[in-house]
């Protein structure tokens, strides 16, 4: 399934900010149908409001889990203030991803 406009923005911002070795973006909005914040960019049901991210980046070396989450959240501040209601983040270093 092709990425929607919000997923593309997420990919662009995380790629520019973290230079990840791997980035997986999963739109999980459909599982939240019926929730108050289910609408996405244009308010359509199931539309790009809930995401699961896996980010593998050397930029996370020496950072704890909270610091990594903050780094991702800071890069996506505008999206989290608007169309994105929920973000699940799995942030790993390359060594953690391989081990």
Secondary structure, 3 states (H helix, E strand, C coil): CCCCHHHHHHHHHHHHHHCCCEEEEEECHHHHCCCCCCCCCCCCCCCCCEEEEEEECHHHCCCCHHHHHHHHHHHCHHHHCCCCCEEEEEEECHHHHHC
